[in-house]
Amino acid sequence: MQDTAPIIRAPIPCNVCGGRGYLPLSAAEIVRRTVIEARRIYWPMVAERQQQQQQMEAR
């Protein structure tokens, strides 16, 4: 048997937005943060893939 009763507790306020429900970021700030994450996560994989392709072509 599964208990499907809702859990009732006080809401936990957000530390970032202060409970307002939105972040006051400009479009430029959103793009800036996205680019930083892309550099951190995506571009190292691209560089590694390009290096592997160059090594295969050199054979």
Contacts in CASP RR format, 6 or more apart in sequence:
PFRMAT RR
TARGET T0000
AUTHOR 0000-0000-0000
METHOD contacts of the structure
MODEL  1
MQDTAPIIRAPIPCNVCGGRGYLPLSAAEIVRRTVIEARRIYWPMVAERQ
QQQQQMEAR
13 19 0 8 1.000
14 21 0 8 1.000
16 23 0 8 1.000
17 23 0 8 1.000
25 33 0 8 1.000
END
